[in-house]
């Protein structure tokens, strides 16, 4: 499934790396694309949206 999430706290490449690591911690095969300017993150994953959002939030980047 493909998720599109708005992550308001994402601001730089370091933020993108942190979010990517959080997603990979629950789905190692996930593909992540993030755009700090628009605050949008696109994730291709086999996990549920709830699991992905929980992992990103735990890294300090709550997603909507």
MOBEL-V72303 format. One record per pair of residues at least 6 apart in sequence whose ideal C-beta (glycine too) atoms are under 6 Angstrom apart, sorted by the first residue. I is the first residue (numbers start at 1). GAP is how many residues later the second one is. If there is no record, write none. Layout:
I;GAP  I;GAP
//
This chain:
2;42  3;40  3;46  4;38  5;36  5;58  6;33  6;58  7;32  7;34  7;54  7;56  8;31  9;52  10;26  10;29  11;25  12;24  16;18  18;41  19;37  19;42  20;12  22;33  22;34  22;37  23;7  23;9  23;20  25;30  26;21  26;25  26;29  27;18  27;20  30;13  30;15  31;13  32;11  33;9  34;7  45;7  53;10  56;7
//
